[in-house]
Amino acid sequence: MVRVAAVQFETGQDVAANLATSLRMIDTAAGRGAELIVLPEFCNHLSWYEGREHARTMACRHGDPFLTAIAGRARAHRAHIKIGVTLARDDGRTTGASLLYGPDGELLGEADKQILMGAENDHLDPATTAGPVIGTAVGRVGLYACMEGVISEVTRGLALRGAQLLLNSLNSFATDEASLHVPVRAAENKVWVVAANKVGPLIPADRLAEVGAGLKVPVEWLHGAGESQIVAPDGTVVARAPRTGEAVVVADVDPAAADADRARLLATRRPVRYAAIARPPRGRTAPPGVPSLQVAVVRAGVPAVRRAAADGAALIVLPEGSPLTAEEVSAAVRDTPAHVVTGAGALVDGSGVLAPGPGTCPIHPLPWGRLAVIAGEDARHPEEFRLAALADADVVAVPYTAREPWELRLGLLERAAENRLNVVVAGQDGPDGVAGLILAAPRDFTLWTAWEGPFTGRISHPEVTAVKNSDEVVHAVVRPEQAVNRHVSRGTDLVDGRPWRLAGALLGQEGRDPGQAG
């Protein structure tokens, strides 16, 4: 067992003060017996700069007093320390860097941030190589930071290359980091995640009122969201810090405990299908879908299908394993505009079978938008939903019965969030009394679009309608039109901004630049 710690605190524009805070919090974590300590992102300086030159001037350099002091604390406490800073590289780039120091004070490994968030694009340069998996005395470790955990490729690549612990340094105001984006990466990859977020203002205190007024959000939403946490490989949060205030949370973890589970899960992937993830972005070319669409999950017989269609459902999804045949459901929706996805993934309307299964036609253009079907074991893997987004899907029908609780609590929600997809999940009776989900892409999305309602602190989270084990028919409205807007922040696209050049591990091409693959 290894004792790990996630540390949260506030930083400002005074580098010396930030160093003092970092050292004090390291000492506190070490005093609680931590052998591995994770600090937030941008510990050296608030992520707020006058320009690229200013960002480079304020950045750390290997061997400078700031990093020398951090290394010295690792040596003094005989601990591993992961810290996020801006780093001036010798090649002229300035990056958001994750650094891991070992108990002898040596730099064990480093990783530059692969996808930058919002204004970071104005001041920093993205990674040119994927970060390493680092063999240490506490296990095989992968490093990532903040926005890299809002999409799936970076953490998935680390897990495929053997990481047992993923260390995430954050600089985020978003409340859905703690509720969704952090824990899902543990569960979907069967790894431990140790995540350290900021608290306090994320922009200069004297600019809070001005920026809040410009964005039309209360100033408290411009503070770090805290809730630093340690997450087990099943997605259970075993330690969580409060929403505000300095904190250290610790837990004893067994890095190797989920090795066999991880191997079994990853063995069901189909990397031969994933080439599009490692191709250059082309942008969405399909027109947007309709503003709203009534959908239904039906977990009963033919009369219930007929009733759902009569009540206005344009898309009906049956649960995995449904005994209803395509012929039966076609007859049930005859003389209606409804389309039905059967439990086996066939697409049917009143005229008959349009596609016999999800592998025969990946995208179905329908009168209201573009439909993808992902069925069975494929629904466990983020790569399949990424392919749907890359093919400009608006709605994904998922006849699938969850194998584990995290899939309905975290995994399928993230598939909708990280791709800006509407997702309709239908299963047999599932864990925690939930059999399925209807997930709608919200109109209110990020700080960079006008909100109809009050800002909730979420940057990327679907609207959720649960389908309970006791439900036979559940209706909800999804929004195909919203799948077009994938910009989670200025200059940051959830789909086209993925680090496609560095996605070789997802294709089994580790060590090659997939952008150069022939």
C-alpha positions in Angstrom: 0.0 0.0 0.0 1.1 3.5 -0.8 -0.1 6.7 1.0 -0.9 9.4 -1.6 -2.0 13.0 -1.1 -3.8 15.6 -3.1 -3.1 19.2 -2.1 -5.2 22.3 -2.9 -4.4 25.9 -2.3 -4.5 29.4 -3.9 -1.8 31.0 -6.0 -1.3 34.6 -7.1 1.2 36.6 -9.2 3.9 36.7 -6.5 6.2 33.7 -7.4 8.1 33.8 -4.1 4.8 33.6 -2.2 3.5 30.8 -4.4 6.7 28.8 -3.7 6.3 29.4 0.0 2.7 28.1 -0.1 3.7 25.1 -2.2 6.5 24.1 0.3 4.2 24.6 3.3 1.5 22.4 1.8 4.1 19.7 0.8 5.3 19.7 4.4 1.7 19.3 5.6 1.1 16.3 3.3 4.4 14.7 4.2 3.5 15.2 7.9 0.5 13.0 7.3 2.7 10.2 5.9 2.2 10.8 2.2 4.8 9.0 -0.1 3.3 10.6 -3.2 2.1 14.2 -3.2 0.2 15.9 -6.0 0.0 19.7 -6.3 -2.3 21.8 -8.5 -1.5 23.2 -12.0 0.3 26.5 -12.5 1.8 26.6 -9.0 4.4 29.1 -9.9 2.1 31.9 -11.2 -1.5 32.7 -11.7 -2.5 31.7 -15.3 -3.0 35.4 -16.3 -0.4 37.1 -18.5 0.0 40.3 -20.5 1.2 38.3 -23.5 3.5 35.4 -24.5 6.7 37.3 -23.6 5.3 37.9 -20.1 4.3 34.2 -19.7 7.8 33.1 -20.7 9.5 35.6 -18.4 7.5 34.3 -15.4 7.9 30.6 -16.3 10.1 28.2 -14.4 13.3 26.8 -15.9 14.9 23.5 -14.9 17.3 24.1 -12.1 15.9 27.5 -11.1 15.3 28.4 -7.5 11.6 27.5 -7.6 12.1 23.9 -9.0 15.3 23.4 -7.0 13.3 24.1 -3.8 10.5 21.6 -4.8 13.2 19.0 -5.6 14.8 19.6 -2.2 11.5 19.1 -0.4 11.0 15.8 -2.2 14.5 14.8 -1.0 13.9 16.0 2.5 10.7 14.1 2.9 11.8 11.1 0.9 8.6 11.5 -1.1 7.5 11.7 -4.8 6.1 15.1 -5.7 4.1 16.0 -8.8 3.7 19.7 -9.5 2.3 21.7 -12.4 4.1 24.8 -13.6 4.7 26.8 -16.7 8.1 25.9 -18.1 10.4 27.8 -20.5 11.8 25.2 -22.8 15.2 25.5 -24.4 13.7 25.3 -27.9 11.8 28.5 -27.3 8.4 27.0 -26.3 6.7 27.8 -23.1 4.6 25.0 -21.9 2.2 23.9 -19.2 4.4 21.1 -17.6 3.7 18.3 -15.2 6.9 17.4 -13.3 7.5 14.4 -11.1 10.3 14.5 -8.6 11.5 11.4 -6.8 12.6 10.8 -3.2 16.2 11.6 -4.0 15.2 14.9 -5.5 15.8 13.8 -9.0 13.4 14.7 -11.9 11.8 11.3 -12.7 9.7 12.5 -15.6 7.8 15.3 -17.2 4.9 15.9 -19.6 3.8 19.0 -21.4 0.1 19.7 -21.7 -1.3 18.4 -24.9 -4.6 20.4 -25.2 -4.7 23.9 -23.9 -7.8 25.6 -22.4 -9.0 29.0 -23.6 -6.5 31.9 -23.0 -3.7 29.3 -22.4 -3.6 29.1 -26.2 -2.6 32.8 -26.2 0.4 32.3 -23.9 1.6 28.7 -24.0 2.6 26.0 -26.5 1.1 22.5 -26.7 3.1 19.4 -26.2 5.0 17.9 -29.2 5.3 14.4 -27.6 3.1 12.3 -25.4 4.0 12.2 -21.8 5.8 9.1 -20.5 4.6 6.3 -18.1 7.2 6.5 -15.3 8.2 3.5 -13.4 8.7 4.4 -9.7 8.9 2.8 -6.3 5.2 3.6 -5.8 4.0 2.1 -9.1 3.7 3.1 -12.8 2.7 6.7 -13.0 1.2 8.9 -15.7 1.0 12.7 -15.6 -1.7 14.9 -17.0 -3.3 18.3 -16.3 -6.8 19.8 -16.2 -8.2 20.1 -19.7 -6.4 16.9 -20.7 -8.9 15.1 -18.4 -12.0 16.7 -19.9 -11.5 14.5 -23.0 -10.4 10.9 -23.0 -7.4 10.5 -25.2 -4.6 11.5 -22.9 -5.6 9.4 -20.0 -6.5 6.4 -22.2 -3.1 6.5 -23.8 -1.4 6.5 -20.5 -3.5 3.5 -19.3 -2.8 1.6 -22.5 0.9 2.1 -21.9 0.7 0.6 -18.5 0.0 3.4 -16.0 -1.5 2.3 -12.7 -1.7 5.8 -11.1 -2.7 8.9 -13.0 -1.8 12.3 -11.4 -3.9 15.3 -12.4 -3.0 18.9 -11.6 -5.9 21.3 -12.2 -6.5 25.0 -12.4 -10.3 24.9 -12.8 -13.4 26.7 -11.7 -15.6 24.0 -13.1 -17.7 22.0 -10.5 -18.1 19.1 -13.0 -14.4 18.3 -12.8 -14.9 16.8 -9.3 -18.3 15.3 -10.1 -17.6 13.8 -13.5 -14.4 14.4 -15.4 -11.9 13.4 -12.7 -13.5 10.2 -11.4 -14.5 8.9 -14.8 -10.9 8.7 -15.9 -10.2 6.3 -13.0 -13.2 4.1 -13.8 -13.0 3.9 -17.5 -9.2 3.0 -17.4 -9.2 0.9 -14.1 -6.5 3.1 -12.6 -6.1 5.2 -9.5 -6.4 9.0 -10.0 -5.0 11.6 -7.6 -6.3 15.0 -8.6 -5.3 18.4 -7.0 -7.2 21.5 -7.9 -6.9 25.2 -7.0 -9.0 27.3 -4.7 -9.2 31.1 -4.6 -9.4 33.5 -7.6 -8.1 32.1 -10.9 -7.6 35.7 -12.2 -6.1 38.7 -10.4 -8.3 39.7 -7.5 -8.4 43.3 -8.7 -9.9 42.2 -12.1 -12.6 39.9 -10.7 -15.5 42.4 -10.8 -14.6 43.5 -14.3 -14.2 40.0 -15.7 -17.3 38.7 -14.0 -19.4 41.6 -15.4 -18.0 40.9 -18.9 -18.8 37.2 -18.7 -22.1 37.9 -16.8 -21.3 35.4 -14.0 -20.9 36.0 -10.3 -17.3 36.5 -9.2 -17.4 33.4 -7.0 -17.5 31.2 -10.2 -14.1 32.6 -11.1 -12.5 30.8 -8.2 -10.9 27.4 -8.2 -13.5 24.8 -7.6 -11.4 22.8 -5.1 -12.7 19.3 -4.3 -9.3 17.7 -4.8 -9.7 14.0 -4.6 -8.4 10.5 -4.8 -10.4 8.0 -6.9 -10.3 4.2 -6.9 -10.3 2.2 -10.2 -14.0 1.6 -9.9 -14.7 5.3 -9.8 -15.3 5.6 -6.1 -14.0 8.8 -4.6 -12.1 7.6 -1.5 -11.0 11.0 -0.3 -12.3 14.5 -1.2 -11.3 18.0 -0.1 -13.9 20.7 0.4 -15.1 23.1 -2.3 -13.2 26.0 -0.8 -10.1 26.6 1.4 -6.7 25.0 1.6 -6.7 21.2 2.2 -4.7 18.0 2.1 -6.5 14.7 1.5 -4.8 11.4 1.9 -5.6 7.7 1.2 -3.7 4.4 1.2 -3.9 2.8 -2.3 -2.7 -0.4 -3.9 -1.5 0.6 -7.4 -1.5 -3.0 -8.7 -4.9 -4.0 -7.4 -6.8 -3.3 -10.7 -4.1 -4.6 -13.1 -6.2 -7.7 -14.1 -9.4 -5.8 -14.4 -7.8 -3.2 -16.5 -6.3 -5.8 -18.8 -9.7 -7.5 -19.3 -11.5 -4.2 -20.0 -8.9 -2.9 -22.5 -8.9 -6.3 -24.3 -12.4 -5.6 -25.5 -11.4 -2.5 -27.4 -11.2 -2.6 -31.2 -8.2 -0.4 -32.1 -8.4 -1.4 -35.8 -11.5 0.8 -36.0 -10.0 3.9 -34.4 -7.8 5.4 -37.1 -10.0 8.5 -37.5 -9.1 9.6 -34.0 -5.4 10.0 -35.1 -6.2 11.9 -38.3 -6.1 15.7 -38.7 -9.3 17.5 -37.8 -11.6 18.5 -40.6 -14.3 20.3 -38.8 -17.9 19.5 -38.9 -19.3 19.4 -42.4 -22.9 18.2 -41.8 -25.7 20.7 -41.3 -27.1 21.0 -37.8 -30.0 18.9 -36.6 -33.3 20.2 -35.4 -33.5 22.3 -32.2 -35.4 19.6 -30.2 -36.4 16.0 -30.6 -38.7 13.8 -28.5 -37.1 10.4 -27.7 -38.2 7.5 -25.6 -36.7 4.4 -24.0 -39.2 1.6 -24.1 -38.7 -1.4 -21.7 -41.9 -3.3 -22.4 -43.8 -5.0 -25.3 -45.2 -4.0 -28.6 -48.1 -2.0 -27.2 -45.7 0.3 -25.3 -43.7 0.9 -28.5 -46.9 1.7 -30.3 -48.0 4.1 -27.5 -44.6 5.8 -27.4 -44.8 6.5 -31.2 -48.4 7.8 -30.9 -47.3 10.1 -28.1 -44.8 11.8 -30.4 -41.4 10.0 -29.9 -39.4 10.4 -33.1 -36.7 8.0 -31.8 -37.4 5.0 -29.7 -34.6 2.9 -28.2 -35.2 -0.7 -26.9 -32.9 -2.2 -24.2 -30.1 -4.6 -25.0 -31.6 -8.1 -25.0 -35.2 -7.0 -25.8 -37.1 -9.9 -27.2 -39.0 -7.7 -29.7 -38.1 -8.4 -33.3 -37.5 -5.8 -36.0 -40.6 -6.9 -37.8 -42.8 -6.5 -34.6 -41.5 -2.9 -33.9 -41.8 -1.9 -37.6 -45.4 -2.9 -37.5 -45.9 -1.0 -34.2 -44.7 2.3 -35.7 -46.3 2.0 -39.1 -48.0 5.2 -40.2 -45.9 7.3 -37.8 -42.6 9.1 -38.4 -40.9 7.2 -35.6 -37.6 5.3 -35.9 -36.7 2.5 -33.5 -33.4 1.1 -32.5 -33.8 -2.5 -31.4 -32.0 -4.3 -28.6 -29.6 -5.7 -31.2 -28.8 -2.3 -32.7 -31.0 -2.6 -35.9 -32.6 0.6 -37.1 -36.2 0.2 -38.1 -39.1 2.4 -39.2 -42.6 1.7 -40.4 -41.4 0.5 -43.7 -39.1 -2.1 -42.3 -35.4 -2.6 -41.4 -33.2 0.3 -42.6 -30.0 -1.1 -41.2 -29.6 -4.6 -39.6 -26.9 -3.6 -37.0 -24.6 -0.9 -35.7 -21.7 -2.1 -37.8 -23.4 -1.9 -41.1 -23.9 1.9 -41.3 -22.1 4.0 -38.8 -24.2 7.2 -39.3 -27.8 7.3 -40.4 -29.0 10.7 -41.8 -32.6 11.1 -40.6 -35.1 14.0 -41.0 -34.2 15.5 -37.7 -30.4 14.9 -37.7 -27.7 12.3 -37.8 -28.0 9.1 -35.7 -25.2 6.7 -34.6 -25.8 3.4 -33.0 -23.4 1.9 -30.4 -24.4 -1.4 -29.0 -23.1 -4.0 -26.5 -19.5 -4.1 -25.3 -18.6 -1.2 -27.6 -20.5 1.1 -25.3 -17.9 0.7 -22.6 -15.2 2.5 -24.6 -14.8 6.2 -25.2 -13.2 5.6 -28.6 -16.5 4.5 -30.1 -18.3 7.7 -29.1 -15.4 9.7 -30.4 -15.8 8.1 -33.8 -19.5 9.0 -33.7 -18.6 12.7 -33.0 -16.0 12.7 -35.7 -18.7 11.5 -38.2 -20.9 14.4 -37.1 -23.5 12.4 -35.2 -26.1 14.5 -33.3 -27.7 11.6 -31.4 -26.3 8.2 -30.3 -28.7 5.3 -29.5 -27.1 2.9 -27.1 -28.9 -0.4 -26.4 -26.7 -1.5 -23.6 -27.1 -3.0 -20.1 -24.5 -1.6 -17.7 -22.0 -4.1 -16.5 -20.7 -2.0 -13.6 -22.3 0.9 -11.6 -19.7 3.5 -12.9 -21.0 3.2 -16.4 -24.4 4.8 -15.7 -23.0 7.1 -12.9 -20.0 8.4 -14.9 -19.1 6.7 -18.1 -22.1 7.3 -20.4 -22.5 10.9 -19.0 -18.9 11.6 -20.0 -19.5 10.1 -23.5 -22.2 12.8 -24.0 -20.2 15.6 -22.4 -16.7 15.1 -24.0 -18.3 14.9 -27.5 -21.3 17.2 -27.2 -23.6 14.3 -28.1 -27.1 13.5 -27.2 -27.1 10.0 -25.9 -30.1 7.6 -25.4 -29.2 4.5 -23.3 -31.6 1.6 -22.9 -30.8 -1.5 -20.8 -32.3 -4.2 -18.7 -32.5 -3.7 -14.9 -29.2 -2.1 -13.9 -27.2 -1.3 -10.7 -28.5 1.3 -8.2 -32.0 1.0 -9.6 -31.1 2.6 -13.0 -31.6 0.9 -16.3 -30.8 3.6 -18.7 -30.3 7.3 -19.4 -31.5 10.0 -21.7 -28.7 12.6 -22.0 -29.4 15.9 -23.7 -26.7 18.4 -24.9 -27.5 21.6 -22.9 -28.0 25.0 -24.6 -26.0 26.6 -21.8 -22.4 25.5 -22.4 -19.1 27.0 -21.1 -18.5 30.7 -20.2 -18.1 31.6 -23.9 -21.7 31.3 -25.0 -24.7 33.3 -23.8 -26.5 31.5 -21.0 -30.3 31.3 -20.9 -30.3 30.4 -17.2 -27.9 31.2 -14.3 -24.3 30.0 -14.6 -24.1 26.7 -12.7 -20.3 26.2 -12.7 -20.4 23.3 -15.1 -18.3 23.5 -18.2 -19.4 20.3 -20.0 -22.2 18.2 -18.5 -25.4 16.8 -20.2 -28.9 17.2 -18.9 -29.9 13.8 -17.4 -33.2 11.9 -17.4 -32.8 8.6 -15.6 -34.6 5.5 -16.7 -35.4 3.5 -13.6 -35.6 -0.3 -13.3 -39.3 0.2 -12.6 -40.0 2.3 -15.7 -41.6 0.8 -18.8 -41.6 4.0 -21.0 -39.6 7.2 -20.4 -39.9 10.2 -22.7 -37.5 13.2 -22.8 -36.3 15.9 -25.2 -32.8 16.0 -26.6 -31.2 18.7 -28.8 -29.6 17.6 -32.0 -28.8 21.2 -33.0 -26.5 21.6 -29.9 -24.1 18.9 -31.1 -22.6 21.5 -33.5 -21.1 23.7 -30.7 -18.1 21.9 -29.4 -16.0 24.9 -28.2 -15.6 24.3 -24.5 -13.6 27.6 -24.3 -12.2 30.1 -26.7 -9.8 28.3 -29.0 -10.5 24.9 -27.4 -12.7 22.4 -29.3 -13.7 19.2 -27.5 -13.5 17.1 -30.7 -11.2 18.8 -33.2 -8.9 20.0 -30.4 -8.0 16.4 -29.3 -4.3 15.7 -29.5 -4.6 13.6 -32.6 -0.9 13.7 -33.5 -0.1 12.0 -30.2 -2.8 9.4 -30.1 -0.7 6.5 -31.3 -1.2 4.4 -28.2 -4.9 4.3 -28.9 -4.1 2.6 -32.2 -1.4 0.3 -30.9 1.2 2.5 -32.6 3.1 3.7 -29.5 6.4 5.3 -30.5 5.0 6.5 -33.9 3.5 9.8 -34.8 0.1 8.7 -36.1 -0.1 11.8 -38.2 2.8 10.4 -40.2 1.4 6.8 -40.4 0.9 5.6 -43.9 
